[in-house]
Each structure stands twice: as C-alpha cells, then as structure tokens.
Amino acid sequence: VMSDVELDEPVDEFYRAPEKKTVAEIISADSGDDALDRYKASLLGDASAAAQTVIDPTDPRIVLPQTLEIVVGAGEVKDSIDLTKNTEGASMKLKEGVQYQLRLGFNVQKEIVTGLRYLHRVTKMGITIEKESYMLGSYGPRQEVHYFKTPVDTAPEGMMQRGKYKIKSKLTDDDGHDYLAWNWTLEVAKDW
C-alpha cells in the first residue's frame, strides 16, 4: 500500500487550484464571451452531453483509469497494464536503450477534473532511482477515452541496468482525490 508522503510532490507556493465548479455552472458562466465559449467547447465538446456523461453509474469516481501502456515510435504499443482490473502483480517489459513513452488512458465522467496528475516512484533493489510528477491538465467528461503521453525517455542500457524496477504509481488531482494507486514492475531486458 502506498502512502501519500511517498509520491506527493511539494506544492508550488504560487500555484492555486481553480475553484471547483459543476459542468452546468461552467456552461452558464460568462456566456457571450467568444474566446471563453471556444475554450469551453474545446474542454467540454457538446456541453449538454458532457453534463450527462456517465461511463459507470456504480463508480463514484470522476476519473476512471483504463490503461497504462509502453509506446514506441509513432505510437506502437509494446506492452500494457489494464487498470480496470486488479493490478496486483502487474508488470511490463521494456527493451534496453529504446526510446519510449508511457501512455495513460482514462475516462472522465459526471464532472470536469482539474489538475489531474500522474505520479510515480521507481526503485531498484530498494533505492529510489526516479520520482516523477506529470501534470496531465484538466478534462471534461466524455464517452471516449482521454490519453496522456509522458515525454520521450530512453530505457537504461547495459548489464548493470537490466533487471526489475519496482514502480509505485498514483493518479490524483488538485482537489486531493486519489483515483488509483498501484504497484507494478518494469523489467528492462536485452530484448522484448
């Protein structure tokens, strides 16, 4: 089980999370401002449909994580974890020295999520190798899956770098909602 202290990044003293508003409040606010109307349309799409978007009526969460994938080249998925199932024992494999990205797929339902973040901490043999916090942004509800790709990274290379890395991940937002926290293993190998 992951504690909040392990992954939470220091809060930027100048950053203020936006005031929480419902989809209906956002739609009705400042109507007639063309630039703002265009922004609302880009965030919400069909606003009336967005306000009623429910992917899973039994799930109270606003963000529903779907997949975490390793992507190479122009979008080829090399490995993935299904985040809708039990993630205990989840693992992915990565070829040493290859350039790759992690791609997170998630749905947003019922309301807008603001300041969505993906956090992860990588350890090998009990030593923290990397700690990252990726700001995904704000997303409106829609039936289609939203995707976020991390910046391109290069897998470690060489005999000493091969092996299994333990990763603790968390999907959270500015309001302190944790949508999913999971542990998984990334194996860096000579080949796929």
HUMO-V820466 format. One line per field, one symbol per residue. phi: phi as a letter, one per 30 degrees, with the letter a starting at -180 (. if undefined). psi: psi as a letter, one per 20 degrees, with the letter a starting at -180 (. if undefined). Layout:
phi=???
psi=???
This chain:
phi=.cddddcddedddcdbddddbdeddddddhdjdedddddddddcideddddcdbdbddcdddccdcbbbccbhdjddcaabdddcdcdidabcbdeiddbbcbccacbbibdccidbccabcbbhicdcabbbcddjcbcdaddddbbcdedbcdebjedcdkcccbcbacbbddidcdabacabcccbdbd
psi=ppqhhhipqpppiippqqppqrgggggipkqiogghhggghhgicohhhghjoogoiioiqhpnqgqpqpprckjpohqrpoiirpjpjqqrqppqiqprqppppqqpqgrppqlpqpqqppqpkipphqoqopohbqqrqqhqpqqpprqprpqqqqghiqapppppqqorrhjjpohppqqrpooorhr.
